[in-house]
Amino acid sequence: MEPEIQEKLATYPTEAQRLLKAVRRLIISVAEENNLGAVEETLKWGEPSYLVKGGTTIRMDWKPKDPESIKVYFHCRTRLIETFREIYRDEFEYEGKRAIVVPLGADIKEGPLGHCLQMALTYHSLKHRPLLGA
């Protein structure tokens, strides 16, 4: 984990840290399983951000104004959230066209969230397909 990411996560409550680290591990796992190359990890807008070549940036964060959840952000000009809502209507809570809301205490696992992350990490090869090829 990049030092700047470690420093940022250290400022969050323990449960938020646990979830954010679990999402990070899932992003890296999905990238490895799909041979997507190295994951670029950095802070963008002060939030942990992840990108691979051919994908769109995934950001995530916990905010004191919404202390009961973390959010996984996707570029709002993509069709990602729209597609996630269609496929996983009841699986997640969403925030507008930009984020999946993950309640503190949630169990981060491969399943639907992993699929959403995979679509983001491969977005540029999927963006022309109906439902992003799902």
C-alpha positions, 0 to 999 in steps of 0.5 A, a space after each residue: 500500500 502506498 504510504 500516502 494511502 496508509 496515512 489517509 486511512 489511519 485518519 479514519 475510524 477502525 471499521 471504515 479502515 477495515 472496509 476500505 482495505 477490503 475494497 482495496 484488496 478486492 480491486 487488486 484481486 480483480 485486476 490480477 484475476 483478469 490480467 489487467 496489469 498494474 494497479 495505479 494507487 494514489 490520492 485524487 481529491 484526497 481520496 484513495 484512487 485506483 486505476 488500470 490501463 483501459 479502465 476508469 478511476 475507482 475512488 473510495 472514502 469515508 466522510 464524517 458527515 456520513 459516518 455509517 458508511 463508506 462510498 466507492 465512487 465511479 466517474 459520473 460520466 460513465 454508464 457504470 452506476 446506471 448499469 449497476 442499478 439495472 443489474 444489482 437493483 436490490 444489492 446496493 444503495 447508490 448515491 446519484 450517478 457516482 457511488 455505491 454506498 457500503 454500510 459499515 459492518 458490511 462483508 466485502 466479498 467477490 460477488 456483485 461488488 467484484 463484478 462492479 469493480 471489474 466493469 470499472 477496471 475494464 470500462 473502455 473495452 465495455 462501454 459500447 456494449 449493452 449493459 456493459 457486457 454484463 
